[in-house]
Amino acid sequence: MDGALGKMAGAHEGIVSGTAGFESTTALATVRASWEKRLTAVRDECRALRPQLLTVAKDIGEVDEQYRVSFSQLAVRQDPKP
């Protein structure tokens, strides 16, 4: 999200001075502030969830490995027939 916020800030550089006096400049600033607030909230929530998501990913990987080992022990190995 930091990348999106940075790109948005960069895209808006100079707009205020280049569009002074236009009503749309005020509307654009309002919309930008709204998006910054939303993106910041999403970024913060993702950061807060990161430890739990990493734990779940690790747990799932371990369960997958346990099942792989269990199923490999069930497989009957036979020599190929000519």
N, CA, C and O atoms as a GROMACS GRO file, in nm:
protein
  328
    1MET      N    1   0.081  -0.119   0.000
    1MET     CA    2   0.000   0.000   0.000
    1MET      C    3   0.085   0.126   0.000
    1MET      O    4   0.045   0.229  -0.052
    2ASP      N    5   0.204   0.116   0.058
    2ASP     CA    6   0.290   0.234   0.058
    2ASP      C    7   0.323   0.275  -0.084
    2ASP      O    8   0.335   0.394  -0.114
    3GLY      N    9   0.337   0.177  -0.172
    3GLY     CA   10   0.364   0.209  -0.311
    3GLY      C   11   0.249   0.284  -0.375
    3GLY      O   12   0.271   0.379  -0.450
    4ALA      N   13   0.128   0.242  -0.348
    4ALA     CA   14   0.010   0.308  -0.403
    4ALA      C   15  -0.002   0.451  -0.350
    4ALA      O   16  -0.033   0.544  -0.425
    5LEU      N   17   0.022   0.466  -0.220
    5LEU     CA   18   0.016   0.601  -0.162
    5LEU      C   19   0.124   0.691  -0.221
    5LEU      O   20   0.098   0.807  -0.251
    6GLY      N   21   0.242   0.636  -0.238
    6GLY     CA   22   0.352   0.714  -0.297
    6GLY      C   23   0.324   0.753  -0.442
    6GLY      O   24   0.351   0.865  -0.483
    7LYS      N   25   0.269   0.658  -0.518
    7LYS     CA   26   0.236   0.688  -0.658
    7LYS      C   27   0.127   0.795  -0.666
    7LYS      O   28   0.132   0.884  -0.751
    8MET      N   29   0.029   0.785  -0.577
    8MET     CA   30  -0.078   0.883  -0.578
    8MET      C   31  -0.024   1.022  -0.541
    8MET      O   32  -0.061   1.122  -0.602
    9ALA      N   33   0.064   1.026  -0.442
    9ALA     CA   34   0.122   1.155  -0.402
    9ALA      C   35   0.203   1.214  -0.518
    9ALA      O   36   0.195   1.334  -0.546
   10GLY      N   37   0.279   1.130  -0.583
   10GLY     CA   38   0.359   1.177  -0.697
   10GLY      C   39   0.274   1.228  -0.812
   10GLY      O   40   0.307   1.326  -0.877
   11ALA      N   41   0.163   1.158  -0.836
   11ALA     CA   42   0.074   1.198  -0.945
   11ALA      C   43   0.005   1.330  -0.917
   11ALA      O   44  -0.039   1.399  -1.010
   12HIS      N   45  -0.006   1.367  -0.790
   12HIS     CA   46  -0.075   1.491  -0.754
   12HIS      C   47   0.019   1.609  -0.730
   12HIS      O   48  -0.026   1.720  -0.700
   13GLU      N   49   0.148   1.585  -0.743
   13GLU     CA   50   0.243   1.695  -0.722
   13GLU      C   51   0.218   1.807  -0.823
   13GLU      O   52   0.206   1.783  -0.943
   14GLY      N   53   0.211   1.927  -0.773
   14GLY     CA   54   0.196   2.043  -0.860
   14GLY      C   55   0.054   2.071  -0.908
   14GLY      O   56   0.030   2.171  -0.975
   15ILE      N   57  -0.039   1.984  -0.874
   15ILE     CA   58  -0.176   2.005  -0.922
   15ILE      C   59  -0.236   2.132  -0.863
   15ILE      O   60  -0.300   2.209  -0.935
   16VAL      N   61  -0.215   2.155  -0.735
   16VAL     CA   62  -0.275   2.272  -0.670
   16VAL      C   63  -0.225   2.401  -0.736
   16VAL      O   64  -0.304   2.490  -0.768
   17SER      N   65  -0.096   2.412  -0.757
   17SER     CA   66  -0.043   2.535  -0.817
   17SER      C   67  -0.080   2.545  -0.964
   17SER      O   68  -0.096   2.655  -1.017
   18GLY      N   69  -0.094   2.432  -1.031
   18GLY     CA   70  -0.127   2.434  -1.174
   18GLY      C   71  -0.273   2.452  -1.204
   18GLY      O   72  -0.311   2.479  -1.318
   19THR      N   73  -0.358   2.435  -1.102
   19THR     CA   74  -0.502   2.446  -1.125
   19THR      C   75  -0.567   2.544  -1.028
   19THR      O   76  -0.686   2.533  -0.998
   20ALA      N   77  -0.491   2.638  -0.981
   20ALA     CA   78  -0.543   2.736  -0.885
   20ALA      C   79  -0.668   2.804  -0.940
   20ALA      O   80  -0.671   2.848  -1.054
   21GLY      N   81  -0.769   2.811  -0.856
   21GLY     CA   82  -0.893   2.879  -0.894
   21GLY      C   83  -1.000   2.787  -0.950
   21GLY      O   84  -1.115   2.828  -0.959
   22PHE      N   85  -0.967   2.667  -0.987
   22PHE     CA   86  -1.067   2.574  -1.039
   22PHE      C   87  -1.141   2.506  -0.924
   22PHE      O   88  -1.079   2.467  -0.825
   23GLU      N   89  -1.271   2.492  -0.937
   23GLU     CA   90  -1.349   2.423  -0.835
   23GLU      C   91  -1.312   2.275  -0.829
   23GLU      O   92  -1.320   2.213  -0.723
   24SER      N   93  -1.274   2.219  -0.941
   24SER     CA   94  -1.241   2.077  -0.944
   24SER      C   95  -1.118   2.045  -0.860
   24SER      O   96  -1.100   1.931  -0.816
   25THR      N   97  -1.032   2.144  -0.837
   25THR     CA   98  -0.913   2.122  -0.755
   25THR      C   99  -0.953   2.087  -0.613
   25THR      O  100  -0.893   1.999  -0.552
   26THR      N  101  -1.052   2.153  -0.560
   26THR     CA  102  -1.100   2.124  -0.425
   26THR      C  103  -1.162   1.985  -0.420
   26THR      O  104  -1.138   1.909  -0.326
   27ALA      N  105  -1.242   1.952  -0.520
   27ALA     CA  106  -1.305   1.820  -0.525
   27ALA      C  107  -1.199   1.711  -0.535
   27ALA      O  108  -1.209   1.607  -0.469
   28LEU      N  109  -1.098   1.735  -0.617
   28LEU     CA  110  -0.989   1.638  -0.632
   28LEU      C  111  -0.916   1.617  -0.499
   28LEU      O  112  -0.882   1.504  -0.464
   29ALA      N  113  -0.893   1.723  -0.427
   29ALA     CA  114  -0.826   1.713  -0.297
   29ALA      C  115  -0.910   1.632  -0.199
   29ALA      O  116  -0.857   1.553  -0.120
   30THR      N  117  -1.041   1.650  -0.203
   30THR     CA  118  -1.131   1.574  -0.115
   30THR      C  119  -1.127   1.426  -0.150
   30THR      O  120  -1.117   1.341  -0.061
   31VAL      N  121  -1.134   1.395  -0.277
   31VAL     CA  122  -1.129   1.256  -0.322
   31VAL      C  123  -0.994   1.193  -0.286
   31VAL      O  124  -0.988   1.079  -0.239
   32ARG      N  125  -0.888   1.266  -0.307
   32ARG     CA  126  -0.754   1.215  -0.275
   32ARG      C  127  -0.743   1.185  -0.126
   32ARG      O  128  -0.691   1.080  -0.088
   33ALA      N  129  -0.789   1.275  -0.042
   33ALA     CA  130  -0.783   1.253   0.103
   33ALA      C  131  -0.863   1.128   0.142
   33ALA      O  132  -0.821   1.052   0.228
   34SER      N  133  -0.976   1.110   0.078
   34SER     CA  134  -1.058   0.992   0.105
   34SER      C  135  -0.984   0.864   0.068
   34SER      O  136  -0.984   0.768   0.145
   35TRP      N  137  -0.921   0.863  -0.049
   35TRP     CA  138  -0.846   0.744  -0.092
   35TRP      C  139  -0.724   0.720  -0.004
   35TRP      O  140  -0.691   0.606   0.027
   36GLU      N  141  -0.658   0.827   0.036
   36GLU     CA  142  -0.543   0.810   0.126
   36GLU      C  143  -0.586   0.746   0.257
   36GLU      O  144  -0.517   0.659   0.310
   37LYS      N  145  -0.701   0.789   0.308
   37LYS     CA  146  -0.753   0.733   0.433
   37LYS      C  147  -0.784   0.584   0.415
   37LYS      O  148  -0.749   0.503   0.500
   38ARG      N  149  -0.849   0.550   0.306
   38ARG     CA  150  -0.883   0.409   0.279
   38ARG      C  151  -0.760   0.322   0.261
   38ARG      O  152  -0.750   0.215   0.320
   39LEU      N  153  -0.667   0.369   0.180
   39LEU     CA  154  -0.546   0.290   0.155
   39LEU      C  155  -0.462   0.274   0.281
   39LEU      O  156  -0.403   0.169   0.304
   40THR      N  157  -0.457   0.378   0.362
   40THR     CA  158  -0.385   0.369   0.489
   40THR      C  159  -0.450   0.267   0.581
   40THR      O  160  -0.380   0.189   0.646
   41ALA      N  161  -0.582   0.265   0.586
   41ALA     CA  162  -0.654   0.168   0.669
   41ALA      C  163  -0.629   0.025   0.621
   41ALA      O  164  -0.607  -0.065   0.702
   42VAL      N  165  -0.631   0.004   0.490
   42VAL     CA  166  -0.605  -0.129   0.434
   42VAL      C  167  -0.462  -0.171   0.466
   42VAL      O  168  -0.438  -0.284   0.508
   43ARG      N  169  -0.367  -0.081   0.446
   43ARG     CA  170  -0.227  -0.111   0.475
   43ARG      C  171  -0.209  -0.150   0.622
   43ARG      O  172  -0.142  -0.248   0.653
   44ASP      N  173  -0.269  -0.072   0.710
   44ASP     CA  174  -0.256  -0.099   0.853
   44ASP      C  175  -0.319  -0.232   0.892
   44ASP      O  176  -0.264  -0.306   0.974
   45GLU      N  177  -0.433  -0.263   0.832
   45GLU     CA  178  -0.498  -0.390   0.864
   45GLU      C  179  -0.416  -0.508   0.812
   45GLU      O  180  -0.404  -0.610   0.880
   46CYS      N  181  -0.361  -0.494   0.694
   46CYS     CA  182  -0.275  -0.600   0.639
   46CYS      C  183  -0.153  -0.622   0.727
   46CYS      O  184  -0.114  -0.736   0.753
   47ARG      N  185  -0.094  -0.515   0.772
   47ARG     CA  186   0.022  -0.527   0.862
   47ARG      C  187  -0.017  -0.595   0.992
   47ARG      O  188   0.060  -0.676   1.045
   48ALA      N  189  -0.135  -0.564   1.043
   48ALA     CA  190  -0.180  -0.625   1.169
   48ALA      C  191  -0.208  -0.775   1.151
   48ALA      O  192  -0.185  -0.854   1.243
   49LEU      N  193  -0.258  -0.813   1.035
   49LEU     CA  194  -0.291  -0.954   1.009
   49LEU      C  195  -0.171  -1.038   0.968
   49LEU      O  196  -0.178  -1.161   0.972
   50ARG      N  197  -0.063  -0.975   0.929
   50ARG     CA  198   0.054  -1.046   0.876
   50ARG      C  199   0.101  -1.161   0.965
   50ARG      O  200   0.120  -1.272   0.914
   51PRO      N  201   0.122  -1.140   1.095
   51PRO     CA  202   0.171  -1.252   1.177
   51PRO      C  203   0.077  -1.372   1.178
   51PRO      O  204   0.122  -1.487   1.171
   52GLN      N  205  -0.053  -1.347   1.186
   52GLN     CA  206  -0.149  -1.457   1.187
   52GLN      C  207  -0.151  -1.530   1.053
   52GLN      O  208  -0.158  -1.653   1.048
   53LEU      N  209  -0.144  -1.454   0.944
   53LEU     CA  210  -0.145  -1.517   0.811
   53LEU      C  211  -0.020  -1.600   0.788
   53LEU      O  212  -0.027  -1.707   0.727
   54LEU      N  213   0.093  -1.553   0.836
   54LEU     CA  214   0.217  -1.631   0.823
   54LEU      C  215   0.210  -1.759   0.905
   54LEU      O  216   0.259  -1.863   0.862
   55THR      N  217   0.150  -1.752   1.021
   55THR     CA  218   0.133  -1.871   1.105
   55THR      C  219   0.044  -1.973   1.035
   55THR      O  220   0.074  -2.092   1.034
   56VAL      N  221  -0.066  -1.926   0.978
   56VAL     CA  222  -0.157  -2.017   0.907
   56VAL      C  223  -0.086  -2.081   0.788
   56VAL      O  224  -0.099  -2.202   0.766
   57ALA      N  225  -0.012  -2.004   0.713
   57ALA     CA  226   0.061  -2.058   0.598
   57ALA      C  227   0.160  -2.165   0.642
   57ALA      O  228   0.172  -2.269   0.577
   58LYS      N  229   0.230  -2.141   0.751
   58LYS     CA  230   0.326  -2.238   0.804
   58LYS      C  231   0.254  -2.365   0.847
   58LYS      O  232   0.297  -2.476   0.814
   59ASP      N  233   0.144  -2.349   0.919
   59ASP     CA  234   0.067  -2.464   0.966
   59ASP      C  235   0.014  -2.547   0.849
   59ASP      O  236   0.021  -2.670   0.852
   60ILE      N  237  -0.037  -2.482   0.748
   60ILE     CA  238  -0.089  -2.554   0.631
   60ILE      C  239   0.023  -2.629   0.561
   60ILE      O  240   0.004  -2.743   0.518
   61GLY      N  241   0.139  -2.567   0.550
   61GLY     CA  242   0.253  -2.633   0.488
   61GLY      C  243   0.295  -2.757   0.564
   61GLY      O  244   0.329  -2.859   0.504
   62GLU      N  245   0.292  -2.750   0.697
   62GLU     CA  246   0.328  -2.866   0.778
   62GLU      C  247   0.224  -2.977   0.766
   62GLU      O  248   0.260  -3.094   0.761
   63VAL      N  249   0.098  -2.940   0.762
   63VAL     CA  250  -0.008  -3.041   0.746
   63VAL      C  251   0.005  -3.108   0.609
   63VAL      O  252  -0.008  -3.229   0.597
   64ASP      N  253   0.030  -3.028   0.505
   64ASP     CA  254   0.048  -3.084   0.372
   64ASP      C  255   0.163  -3.184   0.370
   64ASP      O  256   0.152  -3.290   0.309
   65GLU      N  257   0.270  -3.152   0.437
   65GLU     CA  258   0.386  -3.241   0.442
   65GLU      C  259   0.351  -3.369   0.518
   65GLU      O  260   0.392  -3.478   0.478
   66GLN      N  261   0.277  -3.357   0.626
   66GLN     CA  262   0.237  -3.476   0.702
   66GLN      C  263   0.151  -3.568   0.616
   66GLN      O  264   0.169  -3.690   0.619
   67TYR      N  265   0.058  -3.511   0.541
   67TYR     CA  266  -0.026  -3.593   0.453
   67TYR      C  267   0.056  -3.655   0.340
   67TYR      O  268   0.032  -3.769   0.302
   68ARG      N  269   0.150  -3.580   0.288
   68ARG     CA  270   0.235  -3.635   0.181
   68ARG      C  271   0.308  -3.758   0.231
   68ARG      O  272   0.312  -3.860   0.163
   69VAL      N  273   0.366  -3.749   0.350
   69VAL     CA  274   0.439  -3.862   0.408
   69VAL      C  275   0.343  -3.978   0.434
   69VAL      O  276   0.374  -4.093   0.403
   70SER      N  277   0.227  -3.949   0.491
   70SER     CA  278   0.130  -4.054   0.521
   70SER      C  279   0.086  -4.126   0.393
   70SER      O  280   0.082  -4.249   0.390
   71PHE      N  281   0.055  -4.052   0.290
   71PHE     CA  282   0.009  -4.114   0.166
   71PHE      C  283   0.122  -4.188   0.095
   71PHE      O  284   0.097  -4.290   0.030
   72SER      N  285   0.243  -4.140   0.107
   72SER     CA  286   0.354  -4.210   0.041
   72SER      C  287   0.378  -4.345   0.106
   72SER      O  288   0.425  -4.438   0.040
   73GLN      N  289   0.344  -4.358   0.234
   73GLN     CA  290   0.359  -4.487   0.302
   73GLN      C  291   0.250  -4.585   0.261
   73GLN      O  292   0.267  -4.706   0.274
   74LEU      N  293   0.140  -4.534   0.210
   74LEU     CA  294   0.031  -4.620   0.164
   74LEU      C  295   0.054  -4.675   0.024
   74LEU      O  296  -0.001  -4.779  -0.013
   75ALA      N  297   0.136  -4.605  -0.051
   75ALA     CA  298   0.158  -4.644  -0.190
   75ALA      C  299   0.230  -4.780  -0.193
   75ALA      O  300   0.327  -4.802  -0.120
   76VAL      N  301   0.181  -4.869  -0.278
   76VAL     CA  302   0.244  -4.998  -0.294
   76VAL      C  303   0.341  -4.988  -0.412
   76VAL      O  304   0.303  -4.951  -0.523
   77ARG      N  305   0.462  -5.020  -0.384
   77ARG     CA  306   0.564  -5.010  -0.488
   77ARG      C  307   0.574  -5.146  -0.560
   77ARG      O  308   0.592  -5.250  -0.496
   78GLN      N  309   0.561  -5.143  -0.688
   78GLN     CA  310   0.571  -5.265  -0.766
   78GLN      C  311   0.670  -5.243  -0.879
   78GLN      O  312   0.684  -5.132  -0.931
   79ASP      N  313   0.737  -5.349  -0.915
   79ASP     CA  314   0.827  -5.341  -1.029
   79ASP      C  315   0.742  -5.338  -1.155
   79ASP      O  316   0.641  -5.408  -1.164
   80PRO      N  317   0.784  -5.259  -1.251
   80PRO     CA  318   0.706  -5.255  -1.376
   80PRO      C  319   0.709  -5.390  -1.446
   80PRO      O  320   0.812  -5.458  -1.448
   81LYS      N  321   0.597  -5.429  -1.502
   81LYS     CA  322   0.588  -5.555  -1.572
   81LYS      C  323   0.626  -5.535  -1.719
   81LYS      O  324   0.588  -5.436  -1.781
   82PRO      N  325   0.702  -5.631  -1.772
   82PRO     CA  326   0.744  -5.617  -1.913
   82PRO      C  327   0.630  -5.630  -2.011
   82PRO      O  328   0.652  -5.621  -2.132
   0.00000   0.00000   0.00000
